[in-house]
Amino acid sequence: MQAVDKEVFDKVLGWLTAGKSCWLATVVATWGSSPRPVGSLLACNAQGHMVGSLSGGCVEDDLLEKLTNGEIAADKAQFFEYGISAEETERLGLPCGGHLSIIVEPVPANDQTVDQSINPSITEFQLLCQTLEQRKCVRRTVNLVTQQTQVTPVESHQALIWNELDQILTQTYGPQFQLFIIGAGMVGKYLAQMAQLLDYEVTVCDPRKEMLDQFEVAGTRLINDMPDDAVRNHAQDRATAIVALTHDPRIDDMGLMEALTTDAFYIGALGSKKTSSSRRERLKALDLTDAQINQLHAPIGLPIGSKTPPEIAIAILAEITAVRKLQTSQVHDHLDKVSAG
């Protein structure tokens, strides 16, 4: 979701700076079977170009036709529903019982002869893109009564809120999840490939330039630097998982001593139980607290009997996924309790 959100915003900003008006649609509620979750985005323009998705292809063409014909969101943002009737659900090919509510906003561009810097929409989407590029959270509020929008950088993520009574949409966007790999070895190569399939932004750090030169996985960011400096500069946020895979304590420990002081949601290190026990003793001698050291997943990965590099990569990603899902569930439970009073 995070990668798709940024892709949508980048495309909207590109259209606006080229003088092309467009529309932005957001899923605010679903019932029954829904191919896409609440918060999904779609942007499209009058030329028929689209980015993002609301339903996996069920309603996109119909929505584009309605928009270009001026049937909805011609000059103001509005609420719209799909799947209200059984006939419409069948016609559009929505899943059984599928019903989704969306907010559709026109995003106007200035005439190409006018200075684009005075367009408030451009300023808004520049802030959205820049904040996500910096791996920070940003909240966008759309008021359908006043037809005003507001974008504000925030500290943490919050679930989408659609206040139907006040007609206000509040949505927080966060950075794409990042997998930060210390060590450009064979396990790291398989892990980088698999992580990209799960929509992770992958960064690989190794102070050994000859190792990085052999790391041929397209789409990864390669950093030839000491791991503590690299973690400090690139892997500080809650949307990052950090794994140390070199088997060299001079490299791994340096990265881990910095990683364990960050907000990373997962930190793991490759090695046997004996190696991991020795590592914990070394980290304790480096003045890390027991609470910080207890964040470390070592031996890394779920115990699935993995031996080969691909199997080890699968085990690591499985554990990262489990930790990420558990933490997300705990956050949602906390928010539900707060909302309940």
Secondary structure, DSSP 8 states (H G I E B T S, - for coil): -HHHHHHHHHHHHHHHHTT--EEEEEEEEEESS-SS-TT-EEEEETTS-EEE-SSSSSSHHHHHHHHHTTSSSSSS-EEEEE--SHHHHHHHT--TT-EEEEEEEEE----TTS-GGG-HHHHHHHHHHHHHHTT-EEEEEEETTTTEEEEEEESS----EEETTTTEEEEEE----EEEEE--SHHHHHHHHHHHHTT-EEEEE-S-HHHHHT---TT-EEE-S-HHHHHHHH--STTEEEEE-SS-HHHHHHHHHHHTTS--SEEEE---HHHHHHHHHHHHHTT--HHHHTTEE-S-S--S---SHHHHHHHHHHHHHHHHHHHHHHHHHHHHHHHH-
